[in-house]
């Protein structure tokens, strides 16, 4: 099996090939290395650099989920950012509910702390998304021949690339973990409320309780749910929607756990890249034009035409 470092190299080369095809209509992915001016030089340098960094497998590499690494490196910076935004929107709804629930100690201070935390991570993700765009542009310039793809330059850009992806994944993992925490708090509140209202399920509930329960129901209702409206006397329906949310939270936990392992690997990879030594290729001496050297020698040693 290929080492995780080689896997990272392959994923990056494939990403650059896709980027080149996007900006060069008519060129297929299989033609990029041949038809771009320096495509082969860039891809070879990436492969050699990461291959030389691999060394002995660390504990981090042995514990890494190979499929998770591939999936996260295949995701674009924009996809990672959009995933962050979706999770933040879910957390904002959970925060709004927790703030109004009488079954938890969640006030304005907790609301501000959570929103500030999510806002900080969202800004990091947005910033690194832009950084990756710039790095891709730098690689395209090298592949097109606008700039010289020296080993030092390739190493610099590839290190910046993995640092940006690392920061994005750290932010994404933190955002997912916060949604998981808030979601568990929400489920706890709803279940407490359901236990409190259970004796009244068959009786008429007051308007405030109806609104609170309906709000909880609509918040956790999955897209697949068949109930269009909340029936406040249907205890099982509300319990089912909470169960759906708990399944979603279980998936979130699996996701941020996998991200944490990928993050640990990328931290190790970046450290190895920063320590890696590359040599600049020596400049080639200009070669004399064909024929001029012989003509000069003939003239010097009297090799001209005889009269």
C-alpha positions in Angstrom: 0.0 0.0 0.0 1.3 3.5 -0.8 2.4 5.6 2.1 0.2 8.4 3.3 2.8 10.9 2.1 2.7 9.4 -1.4 -1.1 9.4 -1.2 -1.0 13.2 -0.3 1.3 13.7 -3.3 -1.1 11.9 -5.7 -4.1 13.8 -4.4 -2.3 17.1 -4.9 -1.1 16.3 -8.4 -4.6 15.3 -9.4 -5.9 18.6 -7.9 -3.5 20.6 -10.0 -4.3 18.6 -13.1 -8.0 19.4 -12.6 -7.2 23.1 -12.1 -5.2 23.2 -15.3 -8.0 21.5 -17.3 -10.5 24.1 -16.0 -8.4 27.0 -17.3 -7.4 25.2 -20.6 -10.5 24.0 -22.4 -9.8 21.3 -24.9 -7.0 19.8 -22.8 -7.9 16.5 -21.2 -6.5 15.4 -17.8 -4.4 12.7 -19.5 -2.7 15.4 -21.7 -1.9 18.0 -19.0 1.6 16.7 -18.0 2.6 16.5 -21.7 1.0 19.6 -23.1 1.7 22.0 -20.2 5.2 23.6 -20.4 6.3 22.6 -16.9 3.6 20.2 -15.8 5.9 17.2 -15.6 8.6 19.1 -13.7 6.0 20.4 -11.1 4.4 16.9 -10.6 7.7 15.1 -10.4 9.0 17.6 -7.8 5.9 17.2 -5.7 6.2 13.4 -5.9 9.9 13.3 -5.1 9.6 15.8 -2.2 6.8 14.0 -0.4 8.3 10.6 -1.1 11.6 11.7 0.5 9.6 13.0 3.5 7.8 9.8 4.2 10.5 7.7 6.0 9.2 5.2 8.6 5.5 5.1 9.3 4.7 7.0 12.5 1.9 6.0 15.0 -0.2 8.9 13.5 0.1 7.4 10.0 -0.7 3.9 11.2 -3.9 5.1 13.0 -5.0 7.2 10.0 -8.1 6.2 8.0 -6.8 6.0 4.4 -10.2 6.6 3.0 -10.8 9.6 5.3 -7.5 11.1 4.2 -8.3 10.6 0.5 -11.8 12.1 1.0 -10.6 15.2 2.8 -7.7 15.9 0.4 -10.1 15.4 -2.6 -12.5 17.9 -1.2 -12.0 21.4 -2.6 -11.4 24.4 -0.3 -14.8 25.7 -1.3 -16.5 22.5 -0.3 -14.8 22.6 3.1 -16.0 26.2 3.6 -19.6 25.4 2.6 -19.6 22.5 5.0 -18.5 24.9 7.7 -21.3 27.3 6.9 -24.0 24.6 6.9 -22.9 23.4 10.4 -22.7 27.0 11.7 -26.3 27.6 10.5 -27.4 24.5 12.4 -25.6 25.6 15.5 -27.2 29.1 15.3 -30.7 27.5 15.4 -29.7 25.4 18.3 -28.4 28.4 20.2 -31.6 30.3 19.6 -33.6 27.4 21.1 -31.4 26.9 24.1 -31.6 30.6 24.9 -35.4 30.3 25.3 -35.5 26.9 27.0 -36.4 26.8 30.7 -34.6 23.4 31.0 -31.0 24.6 30.7 -28.6 27.3 32.1 -28.0 28.9 28.7 -28.0 32.7 28.7 -26.8 35.7 26.7 -23.2 35.1 27.9 -23.2 31.5 26.6 -24.9 32.7 23.3 -22.1 35.3 22.8 -19.3 32.9 23.6 -20.6 30.3 21.2 -21.3 32.7 18.4 -17.9 34.4 18.8 -16.2 31.0 18.7 -18.0 30.0 15.5 -17.4 33.4 13.9 -13.7 33.1 14.5 -13.5 29.6 13.0 -15.6 30.7 10.0 -13.2 33.6 9.3 -10.2 31.3 9.4 -11.9 28.9 7.0 -12.8 31.8 4.6 -9.3 33.2 4.8 -7.6 29.9 4.0 -10.0 29.3 1.2 -8.7 32.5 -0.4 -5.1 31.4 0.4 -5.6 28.1 -1.5 -7.0 29.9 -4.5 -3.7 32.0 -4.6 -1.5 28.9 -4.2 -3.3 27.2 -7.1 -2.8 30.3 -9.2 1.0 30.2 -8.4 1.1 26.5 -9.4 -0.7 27.2 -12.7 1.9 29.9 -13.5 4.6 27.4 -13.0 2.9 24.8 -15.1 2.3 27.3 -17.9 5.9 28.5 -17.9 5.2 32.0 -16.6 7.4 31.3 -13.6 10.3 28.9 -13.2 9.3 25.7 -11.2 12.4 25.5 -9.1 12.4 22.8 -6.4 12.6 25.6 -3.8 9.6 27.4 -5.2 7.6 24.2 -5.5 8.5 23.3 -1.9 7.4 26.7 -0.7 4.0 26.5 -2.4 3.3 22.9 -1.5 4.1 23.7 2.2 1.8 26.8 2.1 -0.9 24.6 0.5 -0.9 21.9 3.2 -0.7 24.5 5.9 -3.9 26.2 4.5 -5.7 22.9 4.2 -4.6 22.0 7.8 -6.1 25.3 9.1 -9.3 24.7 7.2 -9.7 21.2 8.6 -9.0 22.4 12.1 -11.7 25.0 11.8 -14.1 22.5 10.2 -13.5 20.0 13.0 -14.0 22.6 15.7 -17.2 23.8 14.1 -18.6 20.2 13.8 -17.6 19.5 17.5 -19.5 22.7 18.6 -22.6 21.7 16.7 -22.3 18.2 18.4 -22.1 19.8 21.8 -25.0 22.2 21.2 -27.1 19.5 19.7 -26.7 17.2 22.7 -27.7 20.1 24.9 -30.8 20.7 22.8 -31.8 17.0 22.9 -31.4 17.0 26.7 -33.7 20.0 27.0 -36.3 18.6 24.7 -36.3 15.2 26.4 -36.7 16.9 29.8 -39.6 18.9 28.5 -41.2 15.8 27.0 -40.9 14.0 30.3 -42.5 17.0 32.1 -45.4 17.3 29.6 -46.0 13.5 29.3 -48.8 13.5 31.9 -50.5 16.2 29.9 -50.1 14.6 26.5 -53.8 13.6 26.3 -55.0 16.9 27.7 -55.1 20.3 26.2 -51.7 22.0 26.4 -51.4 25.8 27.0 -50.4 28.0 24.0 -46.9 28.8 25.3 -46.0 25.1 25.7 -47.4 24.4 22.2 -45.2 27.0 20.7 -42.1 25.8 22.5 -42.7 22.2 21.6 -43.5 23.1 18.0 -40.3 25.1 17.8 -38.3 22.1 19.0 -40.1 19.8 16.5 -39.5 22.1 13.5 -35.9 22.5 14.4 -35.1 18.8 14.5 -37.5 17.6 11.8 -35.5 15.9 9.1 -36.2 16.4 5.4 -37.5 12.8 5.2 -40.0 13.4 8.0 -43.6 12.8 6.9 -45.3 15.0 9.5 -46.1 18.4 8.0 -47.3 19.9 11.3 -46.7 19.1 14.9 -49.4 17.3 16.7 -48.7 18.3 20.3 -50.5 15.3 21.6 -48.3 12.9 19.6 -45.5 12.1 22.0 -43.9 9.5 19.7 -43.7 11.9 16.7 -41.6 14.4 18.7 -39.5 11.6 20.2 -38.8 10.3 16.7 -37.5 13.7 15.5 -35.2 13.9 18.5 -33.9 10.4 17.6 -33.3 11.7 14.0 -31.2 14.5 15.4 -29.2 12.2 17.6 -28.4 10.0 14.6 -27.2 13.2 12.8 -25.1 14.1 15.8 -23.6 10.6 15.8 -22.5 11.2 12.2 -21.0 14.6 13.2 -19.0 12.9 15.9 -17.6 10.4 13.4 -16.7 13.2 11.1 -14.8 15.4 13.5 -13.0 12.3 14.9 -11.8 11.5 11.4 -10.9 15.1 10.8 -8.8 15.2 14.0 -6.7 12.2 12.7 -6.2 13.8 9.3 -5.2 17.1 11.1 -2.6 15.2 13.1 -1.2 13.7 9.9 -1.0 17.0 8.1 0.7 18.6 11.1 3.4 15.9 10.8 3.6 16.3 7.0 4.0 20.1 7.3 6.8 19.6 9.8 8.6 17.2 7.5 8.2 19.6 4.5 9.6 22.5 6.5 12.7 20.4 7.4 13.1 18.9 3.9 16.1 20.2 2.0 16.0 20.8 -1.7 18.8 21.8 -4.1 18.5 24.4 -6.8 19.6 23.0 -10.1 22.9 24.6 -11.2 22.5 27.0 -14.1 23.6 25.6 -17.4 26.3 27.3 -19.3 25.1 28.7 -22.7 26.0 26.4 -25.5 27.7 27.9 -28.6 25.5 27.9 -31.7 26.0 25.0 -34.1 28.9 25.5 -36.5 30.4 28.7 -35.0 32.8 26.8 -32.8 34.3 24.8 -35.7 34.5 27.9 -37.9 36.3 29.8 -35.2 38.8 27.0 -34.6 39.5 26.7 -38.3 40.2 30.4 -38.6 42.4 30.4 -35.5 44.6 27.7 -36.8 44.7 29.0 -40.3 42.2 26.6 -41.8 40.9 29.1 -44.4 40.6 28.5 -48.1 43.8 28.3 -50.0 44.3 30.6 -53.0 
